[in-house]
Amino acid sequence: MVLDVDGTLTDGKLYYGAQGELMKAFDVRDGHGLRLLALHGGVKLAVLTGRRPELVLQRCKELSIEHVVGQSRAKGAAIEKMSAELGVPLAETAFMGDDVNDLPALRKVALSCAPADAAREVLREVSWVSQRPAGRGAVRELCELLLAAKVGWPPPDGESVS
């Protein structure tokens, strides 16, 4: 499963402090869902973002997401490369994105997904839409759906670090 960051893992808002520092908020339940999906579902996780990945790397490290691609303006080509590097065919890959720059990647995967508040162009094309908004449980809902299909929801041992 590959995830966009801004507008998918986060609510898409960028917070700037007085010194120019940038902050993002991540939902802990989304994180817990990702850990459960990796631990109990055996799903490989990756992140694909158009922005610089520095802020995302800490959260990904906490979630044991090792494959992070940043500053990707050509997400279709990037997801093909990621698929090859991870040894997971696109026919077995899910991608969740929220805006028109995600469409090239969404069009290449088996399961294209979006948060409830994604751009209307994305909502028209994806195969699955969360009932929850970005950064507020959309990723968790997808994790629950995938885990329910693989091992049942909730998984037998729901403990993890999120």
N, C-alpha and C positions, 0 to 999 in steps of 0.2 A: 504494500500500500504506500502510495506516494502522496504527500500533502503539500499544498501551497501554504504559505505562512500568513501574510497579511490578508485579512478577510476570510480566512479559513481557520487556522489555529488561533488567530487573534481576531478581535472585532474590527480590525482594519484601521484603528486609530493610532496615530503616532504622537507620543507625548514628548515635548521638548522642554528641558529645564533651562534655567537662566544662563547656565554655562554652555548651552548648546547640546547637552547630553540627550540622547534619545532613549525612550523607554517604551516597552510593550507589555501588555498583560496577557498571560496565558491562563486558561481555565484548568484548575487542578483535576477536575473530573475527566476532561478530555485526556489529560496526561495519564491518569489512572487507566482509562480505557485502552490507551495505546500500549501501556505496559502489560495489561491483561491479554491483549491481542497477540503481542509478541511472545509472552511467556506460555500462555495456554493454547493459543491458536497456531503458534509456530510461523506467524506472518512476519516477513521481512519488512521493515519500515524505512522510509526515506523521505527527505524534505527537498522540495524544489521551489526556490524563491527568486523573484526578479530583483530583489534588493540585496545589499551586502549582508552576508550571513552572520556577522560577528555577534549580534544580540541573540540570534537564534541558537548559536552553537552551545551556549550554556544550558539552555532548556533541553536541547537534543542530547547533550551529554548526560543530564539527569535521567532522561528517558531511555538511554542506551540506543539512541538512533545514531548510527555511525555514518550513514551516507547522507551528506548535506551538500546540495549544489546551490550556490548563490550567484547573484548577478546574471541570471539566465534570462535573456531576452527572447530566445528561441526555444520555448518550452517543449515544442513537439520533438525537435532534434535532441534536446536534453533528456527527455524521458526515454527515447529510443536508446541513447547511449547508456543511461542508468540501467535500463532493462538488461542490456548486454553485459554490463559490468557486474551486475548482481546475479546474473544467470536465471532471471525470472522472465519468461516470455510475456510480451504485452498482452497476450490472450489470457494471462493469469494475473494481470495487474489491475489495481484500482487506483484512481486518482481523484482527489477532491480539490476543486478550485472554485473561484468565485467571480472572476472577471474575464473580459474578452481576451486578455493576454494568455489565459489558461486554456482557451478553446483548442489550440493545436495539440496540446497534450491530452486533453479530455477526449478528443476524437480518435486517439490512437489506442486507448486502453479498453479492456473488456468491461470494466465497471466504472463509468464516469459518474461522479457525485458532486453535489454542491450543497452549501448551507442554504437555509430558507431565504436568507436575505441577499443571495447572490444577484449579480446583474441579470436582467431579464433575458438577455441573449444567451447566457449560460443556462438559465433555468429551462429554456426552450429545448436545449440540446442534450442535456445529461439524462442518463438512464435512472438515476435515483436522486431525490431531493430530501434532505433532512427536514424535519418539522421544526428544528431549532436553528437559531441564528449562529453566525460565525463567532467563535470565541466564547460561546455560551452553550456548549453542549452538542453542536453539530457533529464534531469529530467523535465524541463519545457515543452518539446514537449510531454512527456508522460502525464503530468498534463492536457495539452490542449486537448489531445485525449480523456482522461477520462471525462473531463468536457463537451466536445462537445457531448458525448454520454449521459451524465446525465442531463445537464441543458442548453446546448448550449455554444458555444464559440464565443465571450467572454461572461462571465456570466453577468447577468443583472446589477449587481453592482460590478465592478471590483476593488473596493477599498479594501485594506488590508494593514497590516504592514508586510514588508518583511525585 
